[in-house]
Structure formats: C-alpha cells, structure tokens
Amino acid sequence: MCIPQETVICNVRLARAYVPFQRLCSLYSPEEALNKGTAFPELYSPYYKAEKSKTKISPLTEKSGDDYE
C-alpha cells in the first residue's frame, strides 16, 4: 500500500508573495563578507545578545482534572 506524503491541490492559488526589489549597490571585502555572513551591507542585520531576565520562572506543576472548573 502506498501512502502519499502530501495532498496536492490542483488549480488553487494558495498564496502570493510580494518581494520588493532591493538595491545592492556596495559589497563588503571577501574577508568581511565571510565574517558577517553576507557580501551586501544592505542585508547585514546582526543579532545582539539580550540580557537575561532577573525574574525567576517557576516550573509548571501537574494538575488533575479536578483542579479546573
């Protein structure tokens, strides 16, 4: 027995993406591009480490069905 991996829907437009053209006018040097993960300064968006929250989060405890009304 063969089970299909996905159901194919024919003749239906599910979504349409809008992607504006980007002006990629300048380039990083090869060394800087390897360091930053992109050759284009317009696409460089670094992530900065966030400070940890000082509030302590307590673990969830299991509750029986009788605890909810």
PDB file of N, CA, C and O in Angstrom:
ATOM      1  N   MET A   1       0.845  -1.174   0.000  1.00  0.00           N
ATOM      2  CA  MET A   1       0.000   0.000   0.000  1.00  0.00           C
ATOM      3  C   MET A   1       0.892   1.239   0.000  1.00  0.00           C
ATOM      4  O   MET A   1       1.850   1.318   0.769  1.00  0.00           O
ATOM      5  N   CYS A   2       0.584   2.183  -0.844  1.00  0.00           N
ATOM      6  CA  CYS A   2       1.366   3.419  -0.972  1.00  0.00           C
ATOM      7  C   CYS A   2       0.596   4.571  -0.325  1.00  0.00           C
ATOM      8  O   CYS A   2      -0.560   4.819  -0.669  1.00  0.00           O
ATOM      9  N   ILE A   3       1.234   5.270   0.607  1.00  0.00           N
ATOM     10  CA  ILE A   3       0.606   6.414   1.270  1.00  0.00           C
ATOM     11  C   ILE A   3       1.266   7.686   0.752  1.00  0.00           C
ATOM     12  O   ILE A   3       2.478   7.841   0.903  1.00  0.00           O
ATOM     13  N   PRO A   4       0.510   8.603   0.146  1.00  0.00           N
ATOM     14  CA  PRO A   4       1.115   9.836  -0.377  1.00  0.00           C
ATOM     15  C   PRO A   4       1.656  10.708   0.765  1.00  0.00           C
ATOM     16  O   PRO A   4       1.067  10.766   1.845  1.00  0.00           O
ATOM     17  N   GLN A   5       2.768  11.373   0.516  1.00  0.00           N
ATOM     18  CA  GLN A   5       3.401  12.222   1.519  1.00  0.00           C
ATOM     19  C   GLN A   5       2.636  13.520   1.734  1.00  0.00           C
ATOM     20  O   GLN A   5       2.647  14.074   2.833  1.00  0.00           O
ATOM     21  N   GLU A   6       1.984  13.997   0.708  1.00  0.00           N
ATOM     22  CA  GLU A   6       1.207  15.225   0.827  1.00  0.00           C
ATOM     23  C   GLU A   6       0.047  15.193  -0.151  1.00  0.00           C
ATOM     24  O   GLU A   6       0.083  14.472  -1.148  1.00  0.00           O
ATOM     25  N   THR A   7      -0.947  15.952   0.128  1.00  0.00           N
ATOM     26  CA  THR A   7      -2.096  16.056  -0.759  1.00  0.00           C
ATOM     27  C   THR A   7      -1.851  17.218  -1.708  1.00  0.00           C
ATOM     28  O   THR A   7      -1.552  18.327  -1.266  1.00  0.00           O
ATOM     29  N   VAL A   8      -1.973  16.977  -2.990  1.00  0.00           N
ATOM     30  CA  VAL A   8      -1.764  18.006  -3.991  1.00  0.00           C
ATOM     31  C   VAL A   8      -3.108  18.634  -4.338  1.00  0.00           C
ATOM     32  O   VAL A   8      -4.057  17.937  -4.697  1.00  0.00           O
ATOM     33  N   ILE A   9      -3.179  19.950  -4.230  1.00  0.00           N
ATOM     34  CA  ILE A   9      -4.400  20.666  -4.579  1.00  0.00           C
ATOM     35  C   ILE A   9      -4.137  21.339  -5.927  1.00  0.00           C
ATOM     36  O   ILE A   9      -3.252  22.188  -6.036  1.00  0.00           O
ATOM     37  N   CYS A  10      -4.881  20.973  -6.922  1.00  0.00           N
ATOM     38  CA  CYS A  10      -4.668  21.496  -8.269  1.00  0.00           C
ATOM     39  C   CYS A  10      -5.525  22.733  -8.524  1.00  0.00           C
ATOM     40  O   CYS A  10      -6.625  22.865  -7.989  1.00  0.00           O
ATOM     41  N   ASN A  11      -5.003  23.628  -9.346  1.00  0.00           N
ATOM     42  CA  ASN A  11      -5.718  24.813  -9.813  1.00  0.00           C
ATOM     43  C   ASN A  11      -6.217  25.722  -8.686  1.00  0.00           C
ATOM     44  O   ASN A  11      -7.281  26.330  -8.804  1.00  0.00           O
ATOM     45  N   VAL A  12      -5.457  25.814  -7.603  1.00  0.00           N
ATOM     46  CA  VAL A  12      -5.818  26.687  -6.495  1.00  0.00           C
ATOM     47  C   VAL A  12      -4.603  27.547  -6.166  1.00  0.00           C
ATOM     48  O   VAL A  12      -3.511  27.031  -5.929  1.00  0.00           O
ATOM     49  N   ARG A  13      -4.803  28.848  -6.154  1.00  0.00           N
ATOM     50  CA  ARG A  13      -3.716  29.752  -5.796  1.00  0.00           C
ATOM     51  C   ARG A  13      -3.781  29.965  -4.292  1.00  0.00           C
ATOM     52  O   ARG A  13      -4.692  30.632  -3.801  1.00  0.00           O
ATOM     53  N   LEU A  14      -2.829  29.407  -3.555  1.00  0.00           N
ATOM     54  CA  LEU A  14      -2.871  29.445  -2.103  1.00  0.00           C
ATOM     55  C   LEU A  14      -2.314  30.738  -1.533  1.00  0.00           C
ATOM     56  O   LEU A  14      -2.851  31.268  -0.561  1.00  0.00           O
ATOM     57  N   ALA A  15      -1.256  31.245  -2.119  1.00  0.00           N
ATOM     58  CA  ALA A  15      -0.633  32.462  -1.588  1.00  0.00           C
ATOM     59  C   ALA A  15       0.183  33.120  -2.686  1.00  0.00           C
ATOM     60  O   ALA A  15       0.597  32.475  -3.649  1.00  0.00           O
ATOM     61  N   ARG A  16       0.401  34.386  -2.524  1.00  0.00           N
ATOM     62  CA  ARG A  16       1.233  35.129  -3.456  1.00  0.00           C
ATOM     63  C   ARG A  16       2.154  36.024  -2.637  1.00  0.00           C
ATOM     64  O   ARG A  16       1.691  36.810  -1.810  1.00  0.00           O
ATOM     65  N   ALA A  17       3.426  35.905  -2.863  1.00  0.00           N
ATOM     66  CA  ALA A  17       4.404  36.696  -2.107  1.00  0.00           C
ATOM     67  C   ALA A  17       4.728  37.988  -2.850  1.00  0.00           C
ATOM     68  O   ALA A  17       4.777  38.025  -4.080  1.00  0.00           O
ATOM     69  N   TYR A  18       4.946  39.042  -2.073  1.00  0.00           N
ATOM     70  CA  TYR A  18       5.420  40.299  -2.637  1.00  0.00           C
ATOM     71  C   TYR A  18       6.811  40.541  -2.075  1.00  0.00           C
ATOM     72  O   TYR A  18       6.987  40.693  -0.866  1.00  0.00           O
ATOM     73  N   VAL A  19       7.778  40.573  -2.948  1.00  0.00           N
ATOM     74  CA  VAL A  19       9.154  40.813  -2.537  1.00  0.00           C
ATOM     75  C   VAL A  19       9.664  42.006  -3.336  1.00  0.00           C
ATOM     76  O   VAL A  19       9.873  41.892  -4.543  1.00  0.00           O
ATOM     77  N   PRO A  20       9.867  43.144  -2.685  1.00  0.00           N
ATOM     78  CA  PRO A  20      10.331  44.326  -3.418  1.00  0.00           C
ATOM     79  C   PRO A  20      11.770  44.137  -3.895  1.00  0.00           C
ATOM     80  O   PRO A  20      12.556  43.419  -3.277  1.00  0.00           O
ATOM     81  N   PHE A  21      12.092  44.788  -4.992  1.00  0.00           N
ATOM     82  CA  PHE A  21      13.461  44.752  -5.469  1.00  0.00           C
ATOM     83  C   PHE A  21      14.357  45.481  -4.490  1.00  0.00           C
ATOM     84  O   PHE A  21      13.985  46.522  -3.949  1.00  0.00           O
ATOM     85  N   GLN A  22      15.538  44.931  -4.264  1.00  0.00           N
ATOM     86  CA  GLN A  22      16.485  45.551  -3.354  1.00  0.00           C
ATOM     87  C   GLN A  22      17.654  46.094  -4.151  1.00  0.00           C
ATOM     88  O   GLN A  22      18.123  45.476  -5.106  1.00  0.00           O
ATOM     89  N   ARG A  23      18.109  47.249  -3.742  1.00  0.00           N
ATOM     90  CA  ARG A  23      19.278  47.834  -4.387  1.00  0.00           C
ATOM     91  C   ARG A  23      20.517  47.396  -3.621  1.00  0.00           C
ATOM     92  O   ARG A  23      20.749  47.822  -2.490  1.00  0.00           O
ATOM     93  N   LEU A  24      21.290  46.558  -4.242  1.00  0.00           N
ATOM     94  CA  LEU A  24      22.510  46.053  -3.626  1.00  0.00           C
ATOM     95  C   LEU A  24      23.687  46.702  -4.348  1.00  0.00           C
ATOM     96  O   LEU A  24      24.247  46.148  -5.294  1.00  0.00           O
ATOM     97  N   CYS A  25      24.043  47.893  -3.870  1.00  0.00           N
ATOM     98  CA  CYS A  25      24.989  48.731  -4.600  1.00  0.00           C
ATOM     99  C   CYS A  25      26.435  48.536  -4.175  1.00  0.00           C
ATOM    100  O   CYS A  25      27.342  48.708  -4.989  1.00  0.00           O
ATOM    101  N   SER A  26      26.667  48.185  -2.933  1.00  0.00           N
ATOM    102  CA  SER A  26      28.044  48.062  -2.471  1.00  0.00           C
ATOM    103  C   SER A  26      28.298  46.645  -1.959  1.00  0.00           C
ATOM    104  O   SER A  26      27.363  45.898  -1.668  1.00  0.00           O
ATOM    105  N   LEU A  27      29.557  46.298  -1.855  1.00  0.00           N
ATOM    106  CA  LEU A  27      29.951  44.972  -1.399  1.00  0.00           C
ATOM    107  C   LEU A  27      30.981  45.083  -0.283  1.00  0.00           C
ATOM    108  O   LEU A  27      31.801  46.000  -0.265  1.00  0.00           O
ATOM    109  N   TYR A  28      30.927  44.134   0.647  1.00  0.00           N
ATOM    110  CA  TYR A  28      31.994  44.001   1.637  1.00  0.00           C
ATOM    111  C   TYR A  28      33.180  43.330   0.966  1.00  0.00           C
ATOM    112  O   TYR A  28      33.037  42.678  -0.068  1.00  0.00           O
ATOM    113  N   SER A  29      34.336  43.493   1.557  1.00  0.00           N
ATOM    114  CA  SER A  29      35.509  42.754   1.079  1.00  0.00           C
ATOM    115  C   SER A  29      35.252  41.272   1.349  1.00  0.00           C
ATOM    116  O   SER A  29      34.432  40.946   2.207  1.00  0.00           O
ATOM    117  N   PRO A  30      35.923  40.374   0.647  1.00  0.00           N
ATOM    118  CA  PRO A  30      35.689  38.941   0.879  1.00  0.00           C
ATOM    119  C   PRO A  30      35.882  38.526   2.342  1.00  0.00           C
ATOM    120  O   PRO A  30      35.113  37.718   2.862  1.00  0.00           O
ATOM    121  N   GLU A  31      36.901  39.073   3.003  1.00  0.00           N
ATOM    122  CA  GLU A  31      37.159  38.726   4.404  1.00  0.00           C
ATOM    123  C   GLU A  31      36.018  39.204   5.305  1.00  0.00           C
ATOM    124  O   GLU A  31      35.563  38.466   6.180  1.00  0.00           O
ATOM    125  N   GLU A  32      35.558  40.436   5.090  1.00  0.00           N
ATOM    126  CA  GLU A  32      34.481  40.985   5.906  1.00  0.00           C
ATOM    127  C   GLU A  32      33.164  40.265   5.608  1.00  0.00           C
ATOM    128  O   GLU A  32      32.355  40.055   6.511  1.00  0.00           O
ATOM    129  N   ALA A  33      32.949  39.891   4.362  1.00  0.00           N
ATOM    130  CA  ALA A  33      31.727  39.164   3.991  1.00  0.00           C
ATOM    131  C   ALA A  33      31.673  37.806   4.687  1.00  0.00           C
ATOM    132  O   ALA A  33      30.611  37.396   5.156  1.00  0.00           O
ATOM    133  N   LEU A  34      32.799  37.109   4.761  1.00  0.00           N
ATOM    134  CA  LEU A  34      32.826  35.828   5.470  1.00  0.00           C
ATOM    135  C   LEU A  34      32.554  36.023   6.955  1.00  0.00           C
ATOM    136  O   LEU A  34      31.881  35.200   7.575  1.00  0.00           O
ATOM    137  N   ASN A  35      33.066  37.094   7.524  1.00  0.00           N
ATOM    138  CA  ASN A  35      32.870  37.377   8.940  1.00  0.00           C
ATOM    139  C   ASN A  35      31.420  37.732   9.245  1.00  0.00           C
ATOM    140  O   ASN A  35      30.888  37.332  10.281  1.00  0.00           O
ATOM    141  N   LYS A  36      30.780  38.476   8.353  1.00  0.00           N
ATOM    142  CA  LYS A  36      29.418  38.958   8.592  1.00  0.00           C
ATOM    143  C   LYS A  36      28.328  38.054   8.016  1.00  0.00           C
ATOM    144  O   LYS A  36      27.154  38.216   8.352  1.00  0.00           O
ATOM    145  N   GLY A  37      28.696  37.115   7.162  1.00  0.00           N
ATOM    146  CA  GLY A  37      27.710  36.183   6.624  1.00  0.00           C
ATOM    147  C   GLY A  37      26.979  36.682   5.400  1.00  0.00           C
ATOM    148  O   GLY A  37      26.057  36.017   4.928  1.00  0.00           O
ATOM    149  N   THR A  38      27.357  37.828   4.870  1.00  0.00           N
ATOM    150  CA  THR A  38      26.753  38.362   3.650  1.00  0.00           C
ATOM    151  C   THR A  38      27.756  39.272   2.964  1.00  0.00           C
ATOM    152  O   THR A  38      28.593  39.889   3.622  1.00  0.00           O
ATOM    153  N   ALA A  39      27.674  39.356   1.655  1.00  0.00           N
ATOM    154  CA  ALA A  39      28.537  40.257   0.896  1.00  0.00           C
ATOM    155  C   ALA A  39      27.914  41.637   0.760  1.00  0.00           C
ATOM    156  O   ALA A  39      28.577  42.579   0.327  1.00  0.00           O
ATOM    157  N   PHE A  40      26.639  41.763   1.127  1.00  0.00           N
ATOM    158  CA  PHE A  40      25.909  43.010   0.908  1.00  0.00           C
ATOM    159  C   PHE A  40      25.608  43.730   2.220  1.00  0.00           C
ATOM    160  O   PHE A  40      24.915  43.177   3.074  1.00  0.00           O
ATOM    161  N   PRO A  41      26.114  44.952   2.398  1.00  0.00           N
ATOM    162  CA  PRO A  41      25.842  45.706   3.627  1.00  0.00           C
ATOM    163  C   PRO A  41      24.345  45.932   3.868  1.00  0.00           C
ATOM    164  O   PRO A  41      23.915  46.019   5.018  1.00  0.00           O
ATOM    165  N   GLU A  42      23.561  46.027   2.813  1.00  0.00           N
ATOM    166  CA  GLU A  42      22.120  46.260   2.967  1.00  0.00           C
ATOM    167  C   GLU A  42      21.408  45.069   3.623  1.00  0.00           C
ATOM    168  O   GLU A  42      20.339  45.232   4.211  1.00  0.00           O
ATOM    169  N   LEU A  43      22.001  43.874   3.523  1.00  0.00           N
ATOM    170  CA  LEU A  43      21.392  42.674   4.091  1.00  0.00           C
ATOM    171  C   LEU A  43      21.941  42.313   5.465  1.00  0.00           C
ATOM    172  O   LEU A  43      21.435  41.397   6.113  1.00  0.00           O
ATOM    173  N   TYR A  44      22.964  43.017   5.912  1.00  0.00           N
ATOM    174  CA  TYR A  44      23.582  42.691   7.197  1.00  0.00           C
ATOM    175  C   TYR A  44      22.705  43.162   8.341  1.00  0.00           C
ATOM    176  O   TYR A  44      22.412  44.352   8.463  1.00  0.00           O
ATOM    177  N   SER A  45      22.287  42.224   9.178  1.00  0.00           N
ATOM    178  CA  SER A  45      21.434  42.536  10.322  1.00  0.00           C
ATOM    179  C   SER A  45      21.875  41.655  11.492  1.00  0.00           C
ATOM    180  O   SER A  45      21.335  40.565  11.686  1.00  0.00           O
ATOM    181  N   PRO A  46      22.847  42.119  12.267  1.00  0.00           N
ATOM    182  CA  PRO A  46      23.386  41.278  13.347  1.00  0.00           C
ATOM    183  C   PRO A  46      22.399  41.113  14.497  1.00  0.00           C
ATOM    184  O   PRO A  46      21.543  41.968  14.729  1.00  0.00           O
ATOM    185  N   TYR A  47      22.531  40.024  15.196  1.00  0.00           N
ATOM    186  CA  TYR A  47      21.755  39.782  16.407  1.00  0.00           C
ATOM    187  C   TYR A  47      22.649  40.085  17.597  1.00  0.00           C
ATOM    188  O   TYR A  47      23.815  39.692  17.627  1.00  0.00           O
ATOM    189  N   TYR A  48      22.101  40.778  18.565  1.00  0.00           N
ATOM    190  CA  TYR A  48      22.859  41.114  19.753  1.00  0.00           C
ATOM    191  C   TYR A  48      22.350  40.282  20.917  1.00  0.00           C
ATOM    192  O   TYR A  48      21.160  39.980  21.007  1.00  0.00           O
ATOM    193  N   LYS A  49      23.250  39.922  21.794  1.00  0.00           N
ATOM    194  CA  LYS A  49      22.892  39.117  22.956  1.00  0.00           C
ATOM    195  C   LYS A  49      22.012  39.937  23.886  1.00  0.00           C
ATOM    196  O   LYS A  49      22.367  41.052  24.267  1.00  0.00           O
ATOM    197  N   ALA A  50      20.876  39.385  24.245  1.00  0.00           N
ATOM    198  CA  ALA A  50      19.953  40.064  25.152  1.00  0.00           C
ATOM    199  C   ALA A  50      20.347  39.761  26.592  1.00  0.00           C
ATOM    200  O   ALA A  50      20.902  38.704  26.891  1.00  0.00           O
ATOM    201  N   GLU A  51      20.052  40.697  27.465  1.00  0.00           N
ATOM    202  CA  GLU A  51      20.330  40.472  28.875  1.00  0.00           C
ATOM    203  C   GLU A  51      19.315  39.480  29.430  1.00  0.00           C
ATOM    204  O   GLU A  51      18.150  39.465  29.030  1.00  0.00           O
ATOM    205  N   LYS A  52      19.782  38.656  30.356  1.00  0.00           N
ATOM    206  CA  LYS A  52      18.885  37.683  30.977  1.00  0.00           C
ATOM    207  C   LYS A  52      17.932  38.383  31.931  1.00  0.00           C
ATOM    208  O   LYS A  52      18.283  39.363  32.588  1.00  0.00           O
ATOM    209  N   SER A  53      16.737  37.861  31.987  1.00  0.00           N
ATOM    210  CA  SER A  53      15.734  38.396  32.885  1.00  0.00           C
ATOM    211  C   SER A  53      16.106  38.048  34.322  1.00  0.00           C
ATOM    212  O   SER A  53      16.608  36.956  34.589  1.00  0.00           O
ATOM    213  N   LYS A  54      15.865  38.959  35.232  1.00  0.00           N
ATOM    214  CA  LYS A  54      16.197  38.718  36.634  1.00  0.00           C
ATOM    215  C   LYS A  54      15.053  38.053  37.384  1.00  0.00           C
ATOM    216  O   LYS A  54      15.206  37.692  38.551  1.00  0.00           O
ATOM    217  N   THR A  55      13.907  37.885  36.727  1.00  0.00           N
ATOM    218  CA  THR A  55      12.787  37.222  37.395  1.00  0.00           C
ATOM    219  C   THR A  55      12.947  35.718  37.253  1.00  0.00           C
ATOM    220  O   THR A  55      13.323  35.216  36.194  1.00  0.00           O
ATOM    221  N   LYS A  56      12.658  35.010  38.330  1.00  0.00           N
ATOM    222  CA  LYS A  56      12.781  33.564  38.314  1.00  0.00           C
ATOM    223  C   LYS A  56      11.468  32.957  37.820  1.00  0.00           C
ATOM    224  O   LYS A  56      10.389  33.319  38.289  1.00  0.00           O
ATOM    225  N   ILE A  57      11.575  32.051  36.887  1.00  0.00           N
ATOM    226  CA  ILE A  57      10.398  31.383  36.348  1.00  0.00           C
ATOM    227  C   ILE A  57      10.270  30.048  37.052  1.00  0.00           C
ATOM    228  O   ILE A  57      11.195  29.237  37.039  1.00  0.00           O
ATOM    229  N   SER A  58       9.118  29.823  37.666  1.00  0.00           N
ATOM    230  CA  SER A  58       8.917  28.567  38.379  1.00  0.00           C
ATOM    231  C   SER A  58       8.415  27.511  37.402  1.00  0.00           C
ATOM    232  O   SER A  58       7.698  27.827  36.452  1.00  0.00           O
ATOM    233  N   PRO A  59       8.793  26.254  37.637  1.00  0.00           N
ATOM    234  CA  PRO A  59       8.330  25.190  36.731  1.00  0.00           C
ATOM    235  C   PRO A  59       6.847  24.958  36.888  1.00  0.00           C
ATOM    236  O   PRO A  59       6.273  25.208  37.947  1.00  0.00           O
ATOM    237  N   LEU A  60       6.233  24.478  35.826  1.00  0.00           N
ATOM    238  CA  LEU A  60       4.800  24.170  35.864  1.00  0.00           C
ATOM    239  C   LEU A  60       4.592  22.897  36.661  1.00  0.00           C
ATOM    240  O   LEU A  60       5.399  21.971  36.589  1.00  0.00           O
ATOM    241  N   THR A  61       3.537  22.854  37.399  1.00  0.00           N
ATOM    242  CA  THR A  61       3.212  21.647  38.151  1.00  0.00           C
ATOM    243  C   THR A  61       2.043  20.960  37.479  1.00  0.00           C
ATOM    244  O   THR A  61       1.202  21.601  36.848  1.00  0.00           O
ATOM    245  N   GLU A  62       2.003  19.652  37.622  1.00  0.00           N
ATOM    246  CA  GLU A  62       0.904  18.894  37.037  1.00  0.00           C
ATOM    247  C   GLU A  62      -0.343  19.081  37.882  1.00  0.00           C
ATOM    248  O   GLU A  62      -0.280  19.093  39.111  1.00  0.00           O
ATOM    249  N   LYS A  63      -1.459  19.225  37.221  1.00  0.00           N
ATOM    250  CA  LYS A  63      -2.734  19.378  37.923  1.00  0.00           C
ATOM    251  C   LYS A  63      -3.684  18.317  37.416  1.00  0.00           C
ATOM    252  O   LYS A  63      -3.640  17.912  36.255  1.00  0.00           O
ATOM    253  N   SER A  64      -4.528  17.884  38.300  1.00  0.00           N
ATOM    254  CA  SER A  64      -5.527  16.902  37.890  1.00  0.00           C
ATOM    255  C   SER A  64      -6.711  17.626  37.266  1.00  0.00           C
ATOM    256  O   SER A  64      -6.808  18.850  37.345  1.00  0.00           O
ATOM    257  N   GLY A  65      -7.599  16.881  36.655  1.00  0.00           N
ATOM    258  CA  GLY A  65      -8.779  17.461  36.044  1.00  0.00           C
ATOM    259  C   GLY A  65      -9.692  18.127  37.053  1.00  0.00           C
ATOM    260  O   GLY A  65     -10.481  18.998  36.687  1.00  0.00           O
ATOM    261  N   ASP A  66      -9.600  17.730  38.334  1.00  0.00           N
ATOM    262  CA  ASP A  66     -10.440  18.314  39.376  1.00  0.00           C
ATOM    263  C   ASP A  66     -10.031  19.747  39.714  1.00  0.00           C
ATOM    264  O   ASP A  66     -10.812  20.490  40.308  1.00  0.00           O
ATOM    265  N   ASP A  67      -8.791  20.145  39.334  1.00  0.00           N
ATOM    266  CA  ASP A  67      -8.304  21.489  39.659  1.00  0.00           C
ATOM    267  C   ASP A  67      -8.918  22.552  38.761  1.00  0.00           C
ATOM    268  O   ASP A  67      -8.835  23.740  39.070  1.00  0.00           O
ATOM    269  N   TYR A  68      -9.533  22.147  37.656  1.00  0.00           N
ATOM    270  CA  TYR A  68     -10.095  23.097  36.706  1.00  0.00           C
ATOM    271  C   TYR A  68     -11.613  23.065  36.769  1.00  0.00           C
ATOM    272  O   TYR A  68     -12.208  21.995  36.893  1.00  0.00           O
ATOM    273  N   GLU A  69     -12.226  24.202  36.687  1.00  0.00           N
ATOM    274  CA  GLU A  69     -13.692  24.242  36.685  1.00  0.00           C
ATOM    275  C   GLU A  69     -14.187  25.069  35.538  1.00  0.00           C
ATOM    276  O   GLU A  69     -15.396  25.224  35.365  1.00  0.00           O
TER     277      GLU A  69
END
